[in-house]
């Protein structure tokens, strides 16, 4: 097991890579426990969960809403959950986002922790303190930044994931290689078969590298005023794709990264060989690289993105493999470039 610590001005979080989820009882304090999970996770792991008030939601983005949060607040009130209670989210990114949001807002804030059950969540979604829900189909429009006390990342739990969902987690892994760690990018190219097969040593190394990278970024910019924005590489497009088509997050991010790399080349930041290298790596992990639909609706959604500023939008682009930059791009110019690339 490897323990990675995230220290911010107001909090301290332990991320435990390789720890067994069955040991979660050793990490949450001896308080009244509330467990929030989804039906799929409960079917696989419900028998191993500690005792507490159990709240299960339906899997999928449809559960990451203010309406579901409101239902859960009602259950907490009915069961007399007080400020000495602890909320444990057991699941992927949707469960962690929702559980963290509820813990951060109920009674002005309860302590909470996560058992992260998907690759996407272990390397990204459960790390860094972003907790929130969607609103009217727009991703993460309502939320807070508040750190959990711990996150358990047990690679053994990834063995019960559907193969497509496991592959989608590599979108966020590739993102870290593209924006902050060229050595990770090289490792993903070299050992892609081991990674896809879930070879334990390779997987723990990959997860640890990603968690270390995110922790160091969050420590310098917890509130996303600068450096942390780079973690949104590919995501501005991805959130629009998800809203319009409902495609899974990992697939949307994969396509978004290829588009962002193409724009980077248009600006002369990287060469076309780097675009092809990123595209090839994404395809090695069985992820899509093209958006098959019209782009008019995409730009309408992007106009409502949190990163828009007037007639421009802040895009995360590549200066080279392993290094990202933030560029403000005129929306009309961006639309023309995307049309050209397509």
N, C-alpha and C positions, 0 to 999 in steps of 0.2 A: 504493500500500500504506500502511496505517496500523499502527504498532506501539503497542500498549498494554501497559504494564508492571504486573504485580501484585507488590507488595512486601509480604511478611509478615515476622514477626520472624526466621524461620529460613530463608527462601527468596526467590528472585527468579525470576519466570516472565515470558517474553515471549510475548504473543499477537499474531500477525501476520495482520491482516485484509486480504485482497486479495493476499497472497503466493501465488505458484504452488506447488502441492504438488510440482512437479518439481524445485524448488530445495531440498528438504528436506536434501539432502546437505551444504548449506552451514551447517546449524544443529546437527546432531548431531556430537558430538566424534568424533575418529578412533579409536574403540574398536571392539571386536568387537560387531557389531550383531545384535540379535534383532528381527524384525518380526512383530507379531501383527496379523492382519487376519481378515476373514471371506470366505467364498467369493464372495459377490456383489461385494464391493469388489475382490477379486483379479481377478475376471473383467474388470472395467472398467479397472483401473489396475495390474495386476500387472507389465506390461511396463515401467512407469516407476519401479518401486520400486528403491531402492539394493540393493546386494549384502549379504547377511547370512543368518542362519538364519531361514527363513520358517516361521511356524506359522499355519495357517489353521483357523478354527472355522466351524461352521455358523451362519448368521445367526439371530437371534432370542433371546428371553429364556432358552430352554432351554440356551444355552451359558454363561449367566452364573451358574455354580454352583461350589461347592467341588470337585465331581467333575472338571469341566473344568479348573479351576485345578490340581488335583492331577496331571492328565495332562500339563499344560504344564510343571509343576515337573520331572516325569520327563524330558521332552525337554531341558530346560535342563541337567539333571545329566548326561544321556547325552552331550550336546554340549560338556561341560566349560565351560559359561558361568560366568565368574568375576566378581569384584567390579569389574573394570575394564570390564565390558560395558555396553552401552546398550540399553534396550528402547524400541522405537518402535511405538506403537499407531496403526494406520491404519484408521479406520472411524468408525461412529457411537457413540452413548452406550454401548452394550453392550460394544463392543470397547475403548473408552477406559476404562470402569470396570474391566473385567477386566485389561487390560494394566497399568493403574496399580496395581491391587491386587497383581498378581504382582510387578511391579517393586519395590513397597514392602515386600514380605514375603520375597522370595527373597534368601538370604544377608543378611538384615536390611536390605536396601534397595539397589537399583541406581538409577542415573540413568535418566530416561525422558522421552519427549516424545510429542506426538500430532500426527497429521494428521487433522483432523476433517472427515468426509465428508458429514454431514447437517446440515440447518438447526438441528434441535433440539440437536445436539451443539455446533455452532459458537456458538450463543448461550447455551448453558447447561451441558450435561452434561460437556463437556471442560474447562470453566473452573472453577477454584476448589479443585481438589485432592481432591474426594470420590472415593474409589476403593473398589469393593467388589463383593460378589456377593450373590445372593439365597439364601435358605435355606428349604427346605420351602414354596416359593411366596411367602414373605414378602419384600418388596422391600428390598434393601440392608441386610440384617440383620447381615452380617459385612463389616467394612471398616475403612479407615483414612483419615485426611486427610493428604495429602502432595502437594506441588505438583510438576507436571512442569517441565522446564527451558524448554520452549516449546510453543506450540500454533499450528499453521498452519490458518487458516480461509480456504480458497480457494473463493469462491462459484462458480467454474467447475465444481467437482465436484458442485454441486447439480443440474446439468443432466441428470445420469444417474439422478437419483432418480425412482421412480414418483411420479406426481402426488399420490396420497393421502399418501405419506410426506412429500413437500415441504409439503403443506398442514398436516400435523400439527406440523411445526416451528413454525408460527405460534402454536400454543397457548402455548409458552414465551415467544415474542415479545410476545404480548398480555399475558401475565402481568407482564412488566416495565413495560409501559405502565400497567397497572392499579395496580401497587403502588408504583412509584418515579418514574415519568416521564410526566406528563400530556401533554407535548409529543410523546412517542413515540406515545401513544394517539391523539392528534389526527392525527399523520402516518399512522398505520395506517388511520384512517378515510378520510382525504383521498386517499391514494395506494394504496388496496388493489388496484386493477387493475394498477398498475406492479409492486407487490410480488408479486402472484400470477403475473405474467408473467415474473418474474425479471429485471426491468430492473436492469442492473449498478449504476448509481449509487445507486438507491434501496435495493437490497439491501445494498450495502456500508455505507451510512449506518445502516440498521436494525441490522445485525450489530454495528457499532462502538458504537452507543448501548447495546445490550444488554450487550456485553462490558465497556464502561466502568462501567456500573451494577453489574454483578456484582463486578468487581474492587474497586470502592470499598467495597462491603458486606463482601466477604471480608477486605479489609485491616483493617477495624475489628473483625471477629468471625469469625476463621478457623474456630474450633472449634464454631460454631453455639450459642453460649450466650445470644444475644439477637437482635441485628439480622438475622443471617443466617437465622434461622427464618422471616422474612417471605417468603423465596424459596419457601417451601412452600405458598404460596397455591394452593388447589385440590387440593393433592397428597394430603392426608389421605384425602379421598374417593377420589381417583384410584387410589391404591395398593390400596384395597379393591376397586374395580371391576376392576382388572387381575387381581387374584388370583382373583376369582370367575368372571369372564367371559372373561379373556384378551384383552380389547380393547386396542388399541395405546395407548401412554402418552399421546400427544398428544390422542387422543379422550377418554381418561379425565380428563386435566387440564382440558379444555374444559368437560366436564360438571361437574367438581368446582368450577371457578371460578364457574359460574352458581349452584350451590348455596351456596357461601360468600358470594357477593354477596347472595343472598336472605336468608341468616341475618343479614348486616350490616344489611339493611333492617329485619328483624324487631326488631333491637336499637336501631333508630333512628339508626344511624351514617350511613347514606346513604338517599337517597330512592329510590322505585321507578323514577324516570326513569333513575337511574344503573344499576340492575339491567338495565333494558331496553336501555340503551346498550351495556353490556358484551355482553349476549346478542346484540344485532344485529351487533356487530363480529365476534364468534365465528362467526356464521352467514355473514358476508361471506367468511370464509376457508374455507368449506365444511367446518366442523367441527360436531359434534353439541352440543346444549345440554340434552338430557334423557336420563335413565337409564331404559330401558324395562323393567327387571326389578324384582322385589320387593326391599325394603331390609333385611329381617330379617338376611340373611347379611352384608350390608355392615356392620352394626353389630357383629356378632360379630367380624369381621376388625378393625374399628377399635379394639376393646377391646385388641387386641394391638399397637397402633401405638406406636412409640417415644415419641410425644408425649403419651401418656396418663399422667395422674397421679391415681391413686385412681379416684374416680367421675367425674372430669372429663377433658377433653382440650383441649389447647391448639390453637385454630384461628386461622388467619390470616384476618382480615376486612378490609374496606375502610372507612376513615374518610372517604374521598372518592376520586374517580378520581385516581390518582397517589400515593396515600398509604395504607399498610397499618398495621394494629394487630394485636397478639396478644391474644386473649381466651380465658380458660378457660371452657369450656361444660360444664355437667352433661350427661352422656351421655343420661339419660332425657329431659331437656328438649330436647336436640338431636334425638332420635328423634321426639318429638312435633312439633317445628317442621318437620322434613323431611316427615313425613306430611301436615301441613297444606299445605305448599307443593305437594306432589304431587297 
